[in-house]
Amino acid sequence: MTRALAADAVRAGWSRSSFLQVLLDGPYKAGQHARALQHHRGYDKAAAWLQRAWDGAQHYVRSVDPISTRQDFHAALAAFRARIECTPWKGIAGKTDLRNLIARMEICARAGSWDHTVSERDLAERMGCSRTTAHNSNQRLLHTKVLRQLDNGSPAEGARWMLISRLPSTTSHHWSTPKGPEAGGAMSGPGVRQLDTEADIDSRTAGRLMHLDAFAHHGLGGSGLAVLAALAERDGQTLTELQKAATISRPTAYRQLGKLKALGLIHHTEELYHLSPTALEGTGTQTPDCDDPVAGWTETAERLGTAGTGERRRRHHEAQRVHWRHEQVRLAERCRAARSAPLPHPAVAQPQYVRANGCAIDPTTGEVIVGLYVASDGCWVWDEEGVSQRQPAGIRSRRVHLQGEECATARDVPQRRL
């Protein structure tokens, strides 16, 4: 914590003596540990400890690239994007996390900062997946410390997040975890140089296509998206090269290439696979493997059986938003009514429980409650002695006559004071 404070002090332009004076002489809670150290071991020990924290923070601030302008941020974002593109993302979870980071990079590019605001439903629509899938992806990225949640949002705005780029903009993008690439969390932990993984895709192409119905889970999916993004980055690859560039298994590569060839989006010459001239627009070309090429991503989704997935998801999310707004209005009205008209105290006698002649009655059945009276202050009074004298033990009910008027049958009431 002291090192973090020292780093902010260095960025703000403080001197070392000012930092020591504020922490040791000031009444601030941040210097409590330093003052305790001074009390037990003397000023020199406390000053030496703060000096080490200051030197470490100063070295850290000087070693990283400061982001002081919008251009600096976009340079750092470009380095982060290059790192994402050359990181292997294995399995379905890995491809989902790749979509998540690509969507967040687009939001950060518009915001001009690593901090950004997005709800899970909006993020799911950008990723082309369900809200549950987006939520699980967020949890994996939070666990691997690539993502940080700043707040939970409000009923009108989504949550605030921050992407964490552990590398400055001047470093190489061939970095990964000390444990190597893992599905769903390839960038956790401190940056350590790894061997070239040969993974290489075009994230901008993936970001432009991933929300389409053709790339839903039961369509081309994340692996088909990775194949197209890899060919968009470098056209003309062999099966082995494409498998490494897209980070997919060999059976998955065969299956996705077969789908794309049947749609007319790619063709192969000898051992090399190439994109069709208008493949990224969803229009295929006639090849020996495809007699009827698709004429757009909508037709592609219809052939794959995923047409309308995005529209159904958007309608579902909109219905949830409408329900949430109605619930907020209902709860607000309920709280407002409770504040404006508080409920009466249970000890106060209400008119519906009292007859004109003074009998306490049950408003539902109209029966007289024996022994229950209204005091001068308007509160209930329970006369236990009178009830015990007038009602012998074992008798459950009797007829009561008050002022010559016959009342209904009285029932037993618990013998207690109200």
Secondary structure, 3 states (H helix, E strand, C coil): CHHHHHHHHHHHCCCHHHHHHHHHHCCCHHHHHHHHHHHHHCHHHHHHHHHHHHHHHHHHHHHCCCCCCHHHHHHHHHHHHHHHHCCCCCHHHHHHHHHHHHHHHHHHHHHCCCEEEECHHHHHHHHCCCHHHHHHHHHHHHHCCCEEEEECCCCCCCEEEEECCCCCCCCCCCEECCCCCCCCCCCCCCCEECCCCCCCCCHHHHHHHCCCHHHCCCCCHHHHHHHHHHHHHCCCECHHHHHHHHCCCHHHHHHHHHHHHHHCCEEEECCEEEECCCHHHCECCCECCECCCCECHHHHHHHHCCCCHHHHHHHHHHHHHHHHHHHHHHHHHHHHHHHHCCCCCCCECCHHHECCCCCEECCCCCCECCCEEECCCCEEEECHHHHHHHCCCCCCCECCEECCEECCCECCCCCCCC
